[in-house]
Amino acid sequence: MHTPPDAAATLYFPDELPAALTAEPSLTVSDITAGAARALDELLPPAEPALRDETPRYAHFPWRNALVKIPGPSTFRRLRLDRNRHKLTASQQDAAGELRIGVVGLSVGHAISLTLALEGLTGELRLADFDDLELTNMNRIPATLMDIHDNKAVIAARRISEIDPYLTTVVHVDGITIENIDEFLDGLDLVVEECDSFDVKVLVRQKCRERGIPVLMETSDGGTLDVERFDLEPDRPLFHGLAGDLRIEDLVGLDRASLTPLAVRVLEPTKVTAPMAASAIELGHTVTAWPQLGGDVLLGGATVAAAVRRLVQGKSLSSGRVRFDRDAWLDGLEDPIDTHGSIPVAQPPADAEPIRPQVQPAVEAMTDRELVVYAASRAPSAGNQQPWQIIADDDAVTIVLDRTRTSTLDVEHRASAVAVGAALYNAQVAAVARGVLDDIEIVDAADTLAGRARLKGIDTGSRSADAETELDALLARGTRRGVGDGSPLSASDLVRLHDAATSDRTRLVALDDRADIDRYASIIARSDRARFLTPELHREMFAELTTDPAAAEGIDVASLDLPPAMAGMLDVLRRADVMALLDEWGGGAALGADAGARAASSSAILVLVQQGTTPADYLRGGIVAQQLWVAAERLGFAVHPMTPTFLYAGDDATARTLSSNHGDELAALRDEMLETWPLDAGEAPTIVLRLSRTDAPVEVSRRLPVRPPTSAGQA
């Protein structure tokens, strides 16, 4: 439907006024021609004589029940745009008056349309929006309470018509659809796209590219103006290729969760303002729609108008983006009286040569000692920090705790000790498989924690078939973080897992009841939220992640198996300023939602418990933890370590020290876990493993190079 009868003024010559209209007793009639004639006399340079002889018109505004006598179109335009002169030349203003511009989306688009009309930068505006005005729109749309429930495009058209009834406005109250897009675009010189629907954004650009129509977009966040010159670059990818060269056909059948990461990539998540990025995480949780400020929207009208002015002035306007961030400008306020010089910006140091990951040789080609060393190096560790030094000689392979490779959550190096224990288990299995194990021992001195596999008869021992089978499983072991199907453990699986985890110093707490799994999912979700919102923990968490294929440590982002919506938000999630805002708002529930959902999809949550809290106790627990992990994989389960933030805090006071702003919450979560699944006196948790059935691939983590053979006496 085009231009409802009450969306634009109707113009009449004086002798053509309908009698029924002038007879309407409630009609308000006014005349501005006398004042206009005086203003025309005062113009410099003097107005052309023909303007004085131009026949006036009557403009009827039915929504106001008003009739206004106005100058003729040339006189009206000369007077209304007189103050544009010297900003725009007369010829430029005439060229602008020939432009036909379409505006899609009349929330932000209202201010843009209004500014284009105010500056006389268009002769025809086509306005498309299917939505009606609501009270929640009135922080940014300059409408009135009397406009509530009217179509947004109609409201904008009325306001523009009241400013310039000679300006042509065409209103599409059905918005933009596949059915009407061609009709909307016919004859347009420029499109300003400001709609909320990502599929419509793609449709508009695809059709504009086909027709060679440039597209402008203002995001009302940080003053971002986007320009796509399809008139000059007919093959330019939509959105500059930030989300691939999309077509509307690519989006058919996609739900909001699938569209969101595409939209986020288009916004360039590392560059949007912190409030907008944080709000993206809170959508559907604490906010129902994207936040927008009236001042930002009005700034958008100004920036789009500036871009259109460049077109009519013949100035360069290339495809790309620019940001008019007022907060950044205000941060840079300078006192003109201040004589201080600028502070030089330090240059970053040159990049160091990257450490190349260890390359796996063929197992059968390894000597016995090489295999034991390699197997030890394949052990898991928190954040893939590999907190050890592996020292080999003819008599032993020793895994020494490296206290420099640690983190805040590695309380008293307990997680690292578990990793050293897992490495010792691997070394033991490899040595047994080759028939060269003498014994294993644990060194727990004042400044040293180590596990040592003593060897005998290097390259001469008889092999163990059972140990070789265990070794194959151990070397194939990996973390699989995919969402599970929630299928339960069988009774026999549970028995075998208990057998793998039970020793004279360890036992297994298996959470296989759905209520227990959901309770743990709730705890891990809240724990993860606190981790995101704690500055030091957030910093360490993202320092662990890498996308560098040459990185020898850390966790490959690809191995996280993130859902598309979260993967698309990763650059937002890594921003400390965004986390600070979420914390300030009391938000961020979505930050733990992914961990909670993964835990809830599990077949079981395995809590390995050990006796004692000495470093050696955690090392022994690590031996059993690795044995349990391999056993679970041999049963066909995906294994994902999912230890809560507070796991290695031995008491509430220590838990509080882990977070500068969420310490009390971590202590409360620790208490909740211990009250739900109590430990016996002297016990401590070793690790928490999530078991699931999933099609997610096994990700084998990168590894640092192993030190060359040296003396084991260093242990």
Phi, psi and omega in degrees: 000132183250135168041083173305151186300339180257022181258350180211154179292149172257131183258138180228143165287154183306322183275005181247007181298129177295136181297324181296328180290312183289341179275353181295116187294332182271000182293131175266125183242133177219164185220119180253006188290326181295314178295324179294322179296320178295317179297325180295324179294333186268355184295143172235130350296165183304144181292153177298141181304330183297333181294328182289337182264000184290138181287131177289173178230168170247131176253121180258124179249092188297328180291343175253354186053048185232147178231124184235129174275125186230161176298163175298168190299319182290318178295316180302312182292320179299319181285315186294327184254013182301322184283359174280340187300141185082340164275319174231137175284167180299319180292323177294320178295322177295319178297320179297324181293348178266350184290140173245116188239134174257138178237121182252116182097110189249031165271285170298325182297337179297309180297323180292312179300317181298316182293319176300319179292316180303319184272001179065035185268012180203151173257341177216132175243127172253121187245126183233122173195134180269351193266151175262153180291135174236166182299327180291348177275348194273015168272353185217343178261120183283067178246188180234169179299332179291347180268352181306136179079359173272155180295138184298321179293322178295317179301314179296317181298319178299315183295319179295319180296327178289336176277316183214092182292347177278345180285128181284127173237133176240126188248130174247100184279357175265004184072200180253130178227169176300328183287327186249359186299320182293318178297320180298320186277341185307120175083359181285148176262338187201145175236134172251116185256120182222030184272167182270333188279121183295325180293325177291323176303315180293315181301313181301314182292320180299314181291323178294321178297319179298328183262354182072039180255125177292151181235132173247148175216136175240125189272352184055027174226115182064020178062037184279120174250129182244133182234128175233107185270073179292342176289331180260335184230081185295343180255009183296132178293148179299143181054032177063019179078010183296332178242027186084169179275086187286155168226155183300330179296334180289343187259356182299126177086355180281137178271180184299321181297329179278329181282329186303312181297329176294315179297321180295319179297324178296325182285349186057082190300338179282351186246345178292159181293155181301316179300322180290317180297317179295323180293329177299324178288328185273354180303129181083355180247300179239351175226148182264344182206168179299136178284144176214143178250144180303318180297320178294320180294318179295322175299322177300320176300320181292319184288321176296317178300321179297321179294317179295322176302320179297325179296313183285338177275354180076018178275165180292135172215095186268165173296142178149197182225150173217150182239129177251071187278105183296323179297320177296320178297315184291330174296337182261020178306135179239137176277117182297343178277337184292131181255006182292142177282168179286153180273125181294146179270127181293139178275138179293148178294157177297145180296137177282158176296126183292149175280126181278142180292156180295134177266129183281119173280170176294130185301318184294336181276354182279147168289168180302314182294318179300320180293318180298317179296314182298315180300317178300321183290344182272008180290152177281157176207154181300127181065014186050043180282341180051063189278058183210164164239130180256117186244125184236140168218190185293337188259340187196160168241122186243130178253111186256132176298127175259105186287352179278341182261083189215183180207173181301320184284349179276065187301125181050031177061030183288316177297323178294321178297322176299319180295320177297320177298319178297321178294322179294321177299315179301315180298319180299312182297317180296319180293320178294319180301324179268359177071029184239013180279128171271296174197176174239153178215158180245130177255116180231084179256182185301319184240012184220134169231127183208156170241135185232131171256110179278138186245159177221148172050057182308131177065016181232356186282161175274143187273156178249120182296317180297317180293326178295322176297317177296322180295318178301316179294322182294317181287337178272354183300145176197168178272132177235110189262004185297158177292135181271178180263000177074007181293143187283162171289149170276163179298322181290323177298319182296320178296315182293326177291319176298319179299320182290333187260349187265127174219186179289349182233005180223156173211165184248131169254105184261117177265094181245356174280139184301323179294320178294319179298316180294324179295317178294322178301320178295318180295314183292328178295315180290325177295317180294321177302313179298324179294317177299320188273354176268118188308312184291323179289320177300316180298315181293322181300314182281339174293335179286338187272148179212149170243007182280116181295343180266357182293136182261359180215177181084176183255125178293127181304323181299332182283350181289342179052050183287146172295153185307319183297321181282323178299320179292341182260006189299321180292335174285317184295333182278355184276120180295325181292328177292317179297321180297320178293316179301319179295319179297324181280349187073023182261207176091012178301328181294339182295327179262358186296322182294314178298319179298318181294320179295315179299318182294337181273004187284157169277332177193157170245123182255120176254109177275131184239140182235160170273130173092160182229019175284162176306320179295326178297318179291325177297315178298321177299324179296326176301312181290323179301318179291321177298319179294317180302310182296320179298318179296319178293323179292340174275357177098010182266146167279140183241133182221112176297129183222065182274134180290161185306326188264006194304319186265010173277120185284347179204173182296323181299318178292320178301322180294329182287346184286340182222129180288338183234352179228026182298318180297322179295318179295320177297319179294321178293321177300314179298319180298319181292317181290328177288327181282319180231083188295149174256155176281167180302133177083000181267157175213149178286141179266312184196158173238126180243134175264125178254134179209166171251119186209158176269002181300138182288158174284130177253116178269119187290157176291162179220142173290154176297144177277141179299148178294160181306140178208192183279130177290349180297343179294341180293000000 
